[in-house]
Amino acid sequence: GVRVQVTLELPDGAGVRAVTVHSRPEDAPADAPWTRHASGTVAPGTHRPAARPGQWPPIGATPVPVPEAYERLAGAGLTLGPAFAGMRAAWRRGDELFAETAHGADAPDAARLDLHPALLDPALLALAPGTEDEPGGAYVRLAAAWRGVSAVPGPLTAARVTLRVTDTDTLA
């Protein structure tokens, strides 16, 4: 087991809040250090919806078999609990990836969060399908930083996500 600690600081004068994510083993002594995995800021803003494709799935996108994607992930050593195994459908068109994600009411804190991580994680997992030619057979990329993310008032239980590879380690 692992203990996770997420800290959200009080807002500064502009409403910006610092956020950090730490963890340590569940059986660690109370004075054991925490490992920082992420830090960033959250800020108020105006929601600007992204451009939506005229047709869903977009014309020319080919379906990606979702069960096979999860099997490849498991083969690479990544197994997900039911709340975070929410990729429902995926399509690929060149460097673009399209995914439908969802989470059930059993996702931790689902009713309290406008945009739950269980909707974002499966969108990134859409990168794993179709990578049989990669060394090792499958790869998983995890977000180290999110920028320019906004959420509509929720809580949301499903999302349609469009990802475009912009660089080796960058998506839009």
MDTraj code that builds the backbone (N, CA, C; nanometers):
import mdtraj as md
import numpy as np

residues = "GLY VAL ARG VAL GLN VAL THR LEU GLU LEU PRO ASP GLY ALA GLY VAL ARG ALA VAL THR VAL HIS SER ARG PRO GLU ASP ALA PRO ALA ASP ALA PRO TRP THR ARG HIS ALA SER GLY THR VAL ALA PRO GLY THR HIS ARG PRO ALA ALA ARG PRO GLY GLN TRP PRO PRO ILE GLY ALA THR PRO VAL PRO VAL PRO GLU ALA TYR GLU ARG LEU ALA GLY ALA GLY LEU THR LEU GLY PRO ALA PHE ALA GLY MET ARG ALA ALA TRP ARG ARG GLY ASP GLU LEU PHE ALA GLU THR ALA HIS GLY ALA ASP ALA PRO ASP ALA ALA ARG LEU ASP LEU HIS PRO ALA LEU LEU ASP PRO ALA LEU LEU ALA LEU ALA PRO GLY THR GLU ASP GLU PRO GLY GLY ALA TYR VAL ARG LEU ALA ALA ALA TRP ARG GLY VAL SER ALA VAL PRO GLY PRO LEU THR ALA ALA ARG VAL THR LEU ARG VAL THR ASP THR ASP THR LEU ALA".split()
xyz = np.array([
    [0.0814, -0.1184, 0.0000],
    [0.0000, 0.0000, 0.0000],
    [0.0855, 0.1244, 0.0000],
    [0.0273, 0.2310, -0.0471],
    [0.0951, 0.3603, -0.0557],
    [0.0040, 0.4682, 0.0000],
    [0.0603, 0.5557, 0.0787],
    [-0.0126, 0.6741, 0.1256],
    [0.0169, 0.7881, 0.0287],
    [-0.0868, 0.8614, -0.0083],
    [-0.0726, 0.9745, -0.0998],
    [-0.1159, 1.1005, -0.0262],
    [-0.0386, 1.2063, -0.0445],
    [-0.0679, 1.3335, 0.0195],
    [-0.0723, 1.4411, -0.0887],
    [-0.1869, 1.5059, -0.1032],
    [-0.2016, 1.6161, -0.1976],
    [-0.2252, 1.7410, -0.1147],
    [-0.1434, 1.8438, -0.1364],
    [-0.1534, 1.9673, -0.0608],
    [-0.1900, 2.0808, -0.1547],
    [-0.2951, 2.1528, -0.1211],
    [-0.3380, 2.2696, -0.1967],
    [-0.3279, 2.3895, -0.1040],
    [-0.2385, 2.4808, -0.1358],
    [-0.2147, 2.5976, -0.0509],
    [-0.3284, 2.6987, -0.0634],
    [-0.3342, 2.7919, 0.0299],
    [-0.4308, 2.9013, 0.0216],
    [-0.3970, 2.9887, -0.0983],
    [-0.4968, 3.0526, -0.1592],
    [-0.4690, 3.1349, -0.2779],
    [-0.3945, 3.2625, -0.2428],
    [-0.3101, 3.3070, -0.3383],
    [-0.2442, 3.4364, -0.3215],
    [-0.3418, 3.5457, -0.3662],
    [-0.2956, 3.6685, -0.3775],
    [-0.3813, 3.7811, -0.4139],
    [-0.4487, 3.7671, -0.5492],
    [-0.3881, 3.6915, -0.6399],
    [-0.4449, 3.6712, -0.7731],
    [-0.5286, 3.5426, -0.7805],
    [-0.5420, 3.4732, -0.6673],
    [-0.6197, 3.3501, -0.6656],
    [-0.5421, 3.2267, -0.7061],
    [-0.4100, 3.2390, -0.7242],
    [-0.3262, 3.1262, -0.7648],
    [-0.2914, 3.0434, -0.6410],
    [-0.3019, 2.9120, -0.6527],
    [-0.2729, 2.8204, -0.5430],
    [-0.1622, 2.7245, -0.5844],
    [-0.0680, 2.7008, -0.4947],
    [0.0346, 2.5982, -0.5181],
    [-0.0242, 2.4627, -0.4804],
    [0.0139, 2.3596, -0.5560],
    [-0.0318, 2.2235, -0.5279],
    [0.0876, 2.1287, -0.5390],
    [0.0951, 2.0314, -0.4480],
    [0.2003, 1.9300, -0.4522],
    [0.1375, 1.7927, -0.4280],
    [0.2027, 1.6897, -0.4828],
    [0.1593, 1.5518, -0.4638],
    [0.2796, 1.4730, -0.4128],
    [0.2626, 1.4081, -0.2962],
    [0.3678, 1.3283, -0.2341],
    [0.3145, 1.1883, -0.2047],
    [0.4065, 1.0931, -0.1853],
    [0.3672, 0.9598, -0.1398],
    [0.4777, 0.9002, -0.0548],
    [0.4403, 0.7948, 0.0176],
    [0.5364, 0.7119, 0.0910],
    [0.4688, 0.5782, 0.1182],
    [0.5467, 0.4753, 0.1455],
    [0.4871, 0.3442, 0.1725],
    [0.3894, 0.3509, 0.2901],
    [0.2837, 0.2734, 0.2801],
    [0.1801, 0.2723, 0.3829],
    [0.2339, 0.2329, 0.5198],
    [0.3326, 0.1446, 0.5221],
    [0.3855, 0.0966, 0.6500],
    [0.5068, 0.1762, 0.6978],
    [0.5329, 0.2908, 0.6354],
    [0.6479, 0.3729, 0.6756],
    [0.6228, 0.4348, 0.8130],
    [0.7295, 0.4540, 0.8931],
    [0.7140, 0.5210, 1.0228],
    [0.6624, 0.6637, 1.0033],
    [0.5997, 0.7167, 1.1052],
    [0.5391, 0.8507, 1.0976],
    [0.6412, 0.9586, 1.0624],
    [0.7686, 0.9384, 1.0985],
    [0.8699, 1.0402, 1.0692],
    [0.9447, 1.0142, 0.9379],
    [0.9003, 0.9154, 0.8594],
    [0.9654, 0.8857, 0.7310],
    [0.9384, 0.9987, 0.6321],
    [1.0348, 1.0278, 0.5469],
    [1.0140, 1.1361, 0.4504],
    [0.9130, 1.0969, 0.3422],
    [0.8487, 1.1985, 0.2854],
    [0.7563, 1.1822, 0.1748],
    [0.8339, 1.2089, 0.0450],
    [0.7977, 1.1398, -0.0630],
    [0.8589, 1.1623, -0.1939],
    [0.7668, 1.2518, -0.2759],
    [0.8215, 1.3634, -0.3240],
    [0.7406, 1.4534, -0.4065],
    [0.7382, 1.4003, -0.5499],
    [0.6183, 1.3885, -0.6063],
    [0.6014, 1.3403, -0.7431],
    [0.5594, 1.4513, -0.8388],
    [0.4922, 1.5524, -0.7873],
    [0.4444, 1.6599, -0.8754],
    [0.4253, 1.7861, -0.7949],
    [0.4435, 1.8982, -0.8618],
    [0.4117, 2.0278, -0.8025],
    [0.3643, 2.1179, -0.9146],
    [0.2837, 2.2144, -0.8796],
    [0.2321, 2.3051, -0.9816],
    [0.1461, 2.4117, -0.9192],
    [0.0693, 2.4765, -1.0022],
    [-0.0221, 2.5800, -0.9562],
    [-0.1576, 2.5596, -1.0225],
    [-0.2596, 2.6037, -0.9542],
    [-0.3939, 2.6108, -1.0106],
    [-0.4397, 2.7538, -0.9954],
    [-0.5150, 2.8019, -1.0926],
    [-0.5552, 2.9414, -1.0922],
    [-0.6956, 2.9555, -1.1491],
    [-0.7673, 3.0568, -1.1032],
    [-0.8995, 3.0806, -1.1622],
    [-0.8826, 3.1284, -1.3053],
    [-0.9818, 3.1044, -1.3847],
    [-0.9754, 3.1477, -1.5238],
    [-1.1111, 3.1395, -1.5868],
    [-1.1150, 3.1763, -1.7109],
    [-1.2387, 3.1701, -1.7870],
    [-1.2332, 3.0463, -1.8744],
    [-1.3361, 2.9666, -1.8685],
    [-1.3397, 2.8448, -1.9493],
    [-1.3518, 2.8811, -2.0965],
    [-1.2596, 2.8258, -2.1755],
    [-1.2627, 2.8435, -2.3204],
    [-1.2709, 2.7056, -2.3822],
    [-1.3901, 2.6636, -2.4248],
    [-1.3997, 2.5289, -2.4807],
    [-1.3106, 2.5131, -2.6030],
    [-1.2481, 2.3968, -2.6143],
    [-1.1635, 2.3676, -2.7301],
    [-1.2510, 2.3451, -2.8523],
    [-1.1912, 2.3639, -2.9676],
    [-1.2638, 2.3364, -3.0907],
    [-1.3019, 2.1891, -3.0943],
    [-1.4217, 2.1619, -3.1350],
    [-1.4698, 2.0243, -3.1387],
    [-1.4725, 1.9758, -3.2831],
    [-1.4369, 1.8507, -3.3038],
    [-1.4470, 1.7990, -3.4398],
    [-1.5925, 1.7961, -3.4830],
    [-1.6162, 1.8173, -3.6129],
    [-1.7524, 1.8200, -3.6628],
    [-1.8220, 1.6861, -3.6512],
    [-1.7494, 1.5782, -3.6594],
    [-1.8074, 1.4451, -3.6516],
    [-1.7274, 1.3642, -3.5512],
    [-1.7982, 1.2803, -3.4754],
    [-1.7294, 1.1962, -3.3772],
    [-1.7655, 1.0517, -3.4028],
    [-1.6739, 0.9622, -3.4153],
    [-1.5308, 0.9898, -3.4255],
    [-1.4992, 1.0640, -3.5544],
    [-1.3911, 1.1399, -3.5558],
    [-1.3559, 1.2193, -3.6728],
    [-1.3366, 1.1334, -3.7982],
    [-1.3675, 1.1936, -3.9112],
    [-1.3533, 1.1254, -4.0400],
    [-1.2070, 1.0842, -4.0590],
    [-1.1866, 0.9629, -4.1041],
    [-1.0522, 0.9114, -4.1310],
    [-0.9839, 0.8482, -4.0116],
    [-1.0456, 0.8537, -3.8934],
    [-0.9867, 0.7920, -3.7747],
    [-1.0205, 0.6437, -3.7740],
    [-0.9218, 0.5616, -3.7420],
    [-0.9435, 0.4170, -3.7380],
    [-0.9559, 0.3708, -3.5936],
    [-1.0481, 0.2793, -3.5672],
    [-1.0684, 0.2328, -3.4291],
    [-0.9451, 0.1610, -3.3748],
    [-0.9238, 0.1785, -3.2461],
    [-0.8178, 0.1076, -3.1728],
    [-0.8882, 0.0124, -3.0779],
    [-0.8547, -0.1164, -3.0803],
    [-0.9209, -0.2123, -2.9910],
    [-0.8820, -0.1876, -2.8452],
    [-0.9764, -0.1385, -2.7680],
    [-0.9496, -0.1031, -2.6283],
    [-0.9080, -0.2232, -2.5436],
    [-0.9760, -0.3394, -2.5517],
    [-0.9308, -0.4520, -2.4675],
    [-0.7855, -0.4899, -2.4935],
    [-0.7436, -0.4873, -2.6196],
    [-0.6047, -0.5202, -2.6510],
    [-0.5093, -0.4167, -2.5919],
    [-0.5511, -0.2912, -2.5882],
    [-0.4668, -0.1867, -2.5292],
    [-0.4429, -0.2156, -2.3815],
    [-0.5484, -0.2526, -2.3086],
    [-0.5322, -0.2827, -2.1665],
    [-0.4486, -0.4094, -2.1461],
    [-0.4620, -0.5066, -2.2366],
    [-0.3790, -0.6274, -2.2267],
    [-0.2312, -0.5925, -2.2457],
    [-0.2008, -0.5039, -2.3423],
    [-0.0613, -0.4634, -2.3644],
    [-0.0087, -0.3864, -2.2436],
    [-0.0919, -0.3023, -2.1855],
    [-0.0497, -0.2294, -2.0658],
    [-0.0184, -0.3264, -1.9522],
    [-0.1037, -0.4255, -1.9339],
    [-0.0789, -0.5250, -1.8290],
    [0.0508, -0.6000, -1.8574],
    [0.0752, -0.6302, -1.9845],
    [0.1992, -0.6975, -2.0218],
    [0.3216, -0.6124, -1.9952],
    [0.3047, -0.4800, -1.9959],
    [0.4147, -0.3878, -1.9671],
    [0.4264, -0.3591, -1.8180],
    [0.3387, -0.4242, -1.7357],
    [0.3486, -0.4083, -1.5912],
    [0.2548, -0.3058, -1.5315],
    [0.1593, -0.2525, -1.6080],
    [0.0670, -0.1525, -1.5556],
    [-0.0734, -0.2103, -1.5518],
    [-0.1247, -0.2303, -1.4316],
    [-0.2629, -0.2731, -1.4152],
    [-0.3364, -0.1626, -1.3411],
    [-0.4587, -0.1402, -1.3803],
    [-0.5360, -0.0293, -1.3263],
    [-0.6560, -0.0812, -1.2490],
    [-0.6910, -0.0103, -1.1438],
    [-0.8139, -0.0421, -1.0722],
    [-0.9334, -0.0013, -1.1564],
    [-1.0526, -0.0475, -1.1202],
    [-1.1700, -0.0226, -1.2032],
    [-1.2019, 0.1259, -1.2213],
    [-1.1745, 0.2089, -1.1219],
    [-1.2058, 0.3516, -1.1355],
    [-1.1184, 0.4192, -1.2406],
    [-0.9974, 0.3664, -1.2639],
    [-0.9048, 0.4306, -1.3566],
    [-0.8896, 0.3546, -1.4884],
    [-0.9717, 0.2533, -1.5103],
    [-0.9691, 0.1793, -1.6369],
    [-1.0849, 0.2278, -1.7229],
    [-1.0862, 0.3580, -1.7494],
    [-1.2036, 0.4205, -1.8095],
    [-1.1977, 0.4528, -1.9568],
    [-1.1009, 0.4004, -2.0316],
    [-1.1019, 0.4245, -2.1757],
    [-1.2122, 0.3368, -2.2344],
    [-1.3139, 0.3999, -2.2923],
    [-1.4283, 0.3268, -2.3470],
    [-1.4129, 0.2988, -2.4958],
    [-1.3501, 0.3925, -2.5669],
    [-1.3281, 0.3774, -2.7112],
    [-1.2115, 0.4670, -2.7490],
    [-1.1395, 0.4279, -2.8546],
    [-1.0262, 0.5085, -2.9004],
    [-1.0125, 0.4944, -3.0516],
    [-0.9613, 0.6011, -3.1128],
    [-0.9371, 0.6045, -3.2562],
    [-0.8046, 0.6744, -3.2802],
    [-0.7423, 0.6451, -3.3929],
    [-0.6147, 0.7058, -3.4281],
    [-0.6253, 0.7572, -3.5712],
    [-0.5679, 0.8759, -3.5946],
    [-0.5573, 0.9333, -3.7283],
    [-0.4230, 1.0047, -3.7351],
    [-0.3234, 0.9366, -3.7922],
    [-0.1883, 0.9930, -3.7972],
    [-0.1358, 1.0148, -3.6575],
    [-0.0943, 1.1388, -3.6267],
    [-0.0435, 1.1738, -3.4938],
    [-0.1536, 1.2155, -3.3972],
    [-0.2784, 1.2031, -3.4379],
    [-0.3900, 1.2405, -3.3517],
    [-0.4521, 1.1167, -3.2890],
    [-0.4913, 1.1319, -3.1644],
    [-0.5574, 1.0251, -3.0904],
    [-0.6889, 1.0794, -3.0372],
    [-0.7913, 0.9987, -3.0450],
    [-0.9233, 1.0385, -2.9975],
    [-0.9706, 0.9315, -2.9001],
    [-1.0235, 0.9728, -2.7869],
    [-1.0661, 0.8749, -2.6864],
    [-1.1944, 0.9201, -2.6201],
    [-1.2749, 0.8226, -2.5847],
    [-1.3899, 0.8464, -2.4981],
    [-1.3561, 0.7829, -2.3643],
    [-1.3658, 0.8611, -2.2587],
    [-1.3329, 0.8123, -2.1252],
    [-1.4523, 0.8306, -2.0334],
    [-1.4557, 0.7513, -1.9284],
    [-1.5637, 0.7613, -1.8298],
    [-1.5136, 0.7016, -1.6993],
    [-1.5800, 0.7358, -1.5926],
    [-1.5536, 0.6699, -1.4651],
    [-1.6860, 0.6454, -1.3962],
    [-1.6866, 0.5460, -1.3125],
    [-1.8075, 0.5138, -1.2387],
    [-1.8175, 0.5947, -1.1114],
    [-1.9298, 0.5854, -1.0470],
    [-1.9509, 0.6564, -0.9209],
    [-1.8565, 0.6065, -0.8127],
    [-1.7932, 0.4895, -0.8339],
    [-1.7011, 0.4353, -0.7342],
    [-1.5627, 0.4994, -0.7414],
    [-1.5386, 0.5880, -0.8380],
    [-1.4096, 0.6578, -0.8445],
    [-1.3953, 0.7420, -0.7179],
    [-1.2790, 0.7357, -0.6513],
    [-1.2609, 0.8107, -0.5261],
    [-1.2904, 0.9593, -0.5451],
    [-1.3738, 1.0147, -0.4602],
    [-1.4097, 1.1569, -0.4604],
    [-1.4777, 1.2029, -0.5888],
    [-1.5391, 1.1129, -0.6631],
    [-1.6007, 1.1482, -0.7923],
    [-1.7041, 1.2598, -0.7775],
    [-1.7799, 1.2586, -0.6718],
    [-1.8854, 1.3586, -0.6551],
    [-1.8305, 1.4949, -0.6143],
    [-1.7061, 1.5020, -0.5665],
    [-1.6504, 1.6279, -0.5173],
    [-1.5654, 1.7013, -0.6198],
    [-1.5242, 1.6358, -0.7279],
    [-1.4313, 1.6963, -0.8231],
    [-1.5002, 1.7282, -0.9543],
    [-1.4767, 1.8485, -1.0066],
    [-1.5323, 1.8832, -1.1369],
    [-1.4713, 1.7981, -1.2469],
    [-1.3396, 1.7818, -1.2446],
    [-1.2677, 1.7032, -1.3446],
    [-1.1818, 1.6008, -1.2714],
    [-1.2263, 1.4779, -1.2679],
    [-1.1595, 1.3729, -1.1913],
    [-1.0416, 1.3157, -1.2697],
    [-0.9301, 1.2831, -1.2024],
    [-0.8162, 1.2209, -1.2712],
    [-0.8537, 1.0940, -1.3473],
    [-0.9591, 1.0259, -1.3044],
    [-1.0014, 0.9038, -1.3723],
    [-1.0550, 0.9329, -1.5126],
    [-1.0795, 1.0583, -1.5459],
    [-1.1138, 1.0945, -1.6841],
    [-0.9898, 1.1304, -1.7642],
    [-0.8870, 1.1852, -1.6978],
    [-0.7654, 1.2261, -1.7674],
    [-0.6712, 1.1092, -1.7941],
    [-0.6501, 1.0236, -1.6962],
    [-0.5563, 0.9120, -1.7113],
    [-0.5876, 0.8235, -1.8321],
    [-0.7133, 0.7809, -1.8496],
    [-0.7405, 0.6959, -1.9656],
    [-0.7143, 0.7664, -2.0991],
    [-0.7285, 0.8972, -2.1030],
    [-0.6996, 0.9695, -2.2272],
    [-0.5521, 0.9535, -2.2637],
    [-0.4641, 0.9595, -2.1655],
    [-0.3224, 0.9390, -2.1921],
    [-0.2936, 0.7943, -2.2300],
    [-0.3705, 0.7023, -2.1748],
    [-0.3492, 0.5620, -2.2070],
    [-0.3862, 0.5323, -2.3514],
    [-0.4575, 0.6234, -2.4159],
    [-0.4867, 0.6056, -2.5581],
    [-0.3580, 0.6050, -2.6396],
    [-0.2484, 0.6523, -2.5823],
    [-0.1191, 0.6473, -2.6505],
    [-0.0656, 0.5053, -2.6606],
    [-0.1028, 0.4193, -2.5698],
    [-0.0469, 0.2846, -2.5670],
    [-0.0916, 0.1978, -2.6839],
    [-0.2160, 0.2048, -2.7289],
    [-0.2546, 0.1173, -2.8397],
    [-0.1721, 0.1432, -2.9643],
    [-0.1525, 0.0382, -3.0405],
    [-0.0857, 0.0511, -3.1689],
    [0.0638, 0.0695, -3.1595],
    [0.1245, 0.0310, -3.0472],
    [0.2684, 0.0525, -3.0307],
    [0.3445, -0.0785, -3.0318],
    [0.2908, -0.1793, -3.1006],
    [0.3549, -0.3106, -3.1007],
    [0.4966, -0.3043, -3.1565],
    [0.5260, -0.2084, -3.2455],
    [0.6575, -0.1994, -3.3068],
    [0.7604, -0.1314, -3.2160],
    [0.7164, -0.0754, -3.1058],
    [0.8081, -0.0095, -3.0124],
    [0.8897, -0.1155, -2.9397],
    [1.0147, -0.0841, -2.9028],
    [1.0914, -0.1797, -2.8219],
    [1.0152, -0.2126, -2.6944],
    [1.0051, -0.3380, -2.6623],
    [0.9319, -0.3793, -2.5425],
    [0.7846, -0.4029, -2.5686],
    [0.7317, -0.3628, -2.6846],
    [0.5950, -0.3957, -2.7218],
    [0.4901, -0.2967, -2.6787],
    [0.5115, -0.2219, -2.5739],
    [0.4125, -0.1228, -2.5305],
    [0.4840, -0.0201, -2.4452],
    [0.4314, 0.0977, -2.4422],
    [0.4877, 0.1992, -2.3558],
    [0.3738, 0.2771, -2.2930],
    [0.4034, 0.3406, -2.1831],
    [0.3047, 0.4208, -2.1128],
    [0.3687, 0.5531, -2.0807],
    [0.3012, 0.6597, -2.1144],
    [0.3490, 0.7925, -2.0786],
    [0.2558, 0.8488, -1.9737],
    [0.3152, 0.9004, -1.8692],
    [0.2379, 0.9613, -1.7627],
    [0.2632, 1.1108, -1.7627],
    [0.1607, 1.1869, -1.7329],
    [0.1739, 1.3320, -1.7349],
    [0.2619, 1.3789, -1.6203],
    [0.3649, 1.4550, -1.6538],
    [0.4488, 1.5173, -1.5521],
    [0.4019, 1.6596, -1.5284],
    [0.3365, 1.7181, -1.6256],
    [0.2864, 1.8547, -1.6118],
    [0.1650, 1.8729, -1.7016],
    [0.0647, 1.9390, -1.6478],
    [-0.0531, 1.9776, -1.7255],
    [-0.0524, 2.1293, -1.7311],
    [-0.0726, 2.1859, -1.8475],
    [-0.0779, 2.3316, -1.8618],
    [-0.2029, 2.3701, -1.9394],
    [-0.2648, 2.4801, -1.8995],
    [-0.3789, 2.5316, -1.9720],
    [-0.5031, 2.4446, -1.9623],
    [-0.5149, 2.3650, -1.8558],
    [-0.6312, 2.2797, -1.8381],
    [-0.7410, 2.3606, -1.7716],
    [-0.8594, 2.3522, -1.8253],
    [-0.9739, 2.4158, -1.7608],
    [-1.0871, 2.3152, -1.7565],
    [-1.1775, 2.3346, -1.6640],
    [-1.2880, 2.2415, -1.6478],
    [-1.4189, 2.3186, -1.6421],
    [-1.5212, 2.2605, -1.6993],
    [-1.6544, 2.3173, -1.6866],
    [-1.7082, 2.2725, -1.5522],
    [-1.8042, 2.3458, -1.4966],
    [-1.8600, 2.3016, -1.3683],
    [-1.9128, 2.1597, -1.3807],
    [-1.8802, 2.0780, -1.2842],
    [-1.9141, 1.9358, -1.2906],
    [-1.9944, 1.8941, -1.1706],
    [-1.9806, 1.7736, -1.1293],
    [-1.8774, 1.6791, -1.1697],
    [-1.9103, 1.6120, -1.3034],
    [-1.8060, 1.5939, -1.3839],
    [-1.8173, 1.5252, -1.5115],
    [-1.7940, 1.3764, -1.4892],
    [-1.8665, 1.2922, -1.5609],
    [-1.8470, 1.1483, -1.5490],
    [-1.7968, 1.0872, -1.6797],
    [-1.7923, 1.1658, -1.7880],
    [-1.7445, 1.1162, -1.9169],
    [-1.6825, 1.2322, -1.9934],
    [-1.5919, 1.1980, -2.0850],
    [-1.5258, 1.3016, -2.1640],
    [-1.4887, 1.2461, -2.3012],
    [-1.4833, 1.3349, -2.3985],
    [-1.4247, 1.3058, -2.5285],
    [-1.2956, 1.3841, -2.5359],
    [-1.1880, 1.3150, -2.5695],
    [-1.0557, 1.3756, -2.5628],
    [-0.9873, 1.3629, -2.6986],
    [-0.9256, 1.4734, -2.7410],
    [-0.8438, 1.4740, -2.8617],
    [-0.7015, 1.5059, -2.8207],
    [-0.6063, 1.4192, -2.8586],
    [-0.4647, 1.4397, -2.8290],
    [-0.3892, 1.4450, -2.9611],
    [-0.2947, 1.5358, -2.9688],
    [-0.2095, 1.5452, -3.0869],
    [-0.0654, 1.5471, -3.0400],
    [0.0158, 1.4589, -3.0954],
    [0.1575, 1.4549, -3.0597],
    [0.2238, 1.5767, -3.1233],
    [0.2855, 1.6623, -3.0395],
    [0.3506, 1.7830, -3.0899],
    [0.5020, 1.7746, -3.0841],
    [0.5524, 1.6838, -3.0017],
    [0.6963, 1.6638, -2.9864],
    [0.7145, 1.5272, -2.9216],
    [0.8372, 1.4839, -2.9061],
    [0.8635, 1.3519, -2.8500],
    [0.7917, 1.3316, -2.7171],
    [0.7932, 1.4303, -2.6304],
    [0.7312, 1.4182, -2.4979],
    [0.6248, 1.5230, -2.4726],
    [0.5608, 1.5719, -2.5772],
    [0.4622, 1.6785, -2.5599],
    [0.3376, 1.6480, -2.6411],
    [0.2232, 1.6720, -2.5789],
    [0.0943, 1.6544, -2.6439],
    [0.0141, 1.7825, -2.6335],
    [-0.0751, 1.7995, -2.7260],
    [-0.1712, 1.9107, -2.7182],
    [-0.3103, 1.8509, -2.7191],
])
top = md.Topology()
chain = top.add_chain()
for i, resn in enumerate(residues, 1):
    res = top.add_residue(resn, chain, resSeq=i)
    for name in ("N", "CA", "C"):
        top.add_atom(name, md.element.get_by_symbol(name[0]), res)
traj = md.Trajectory(xyz[None], top)
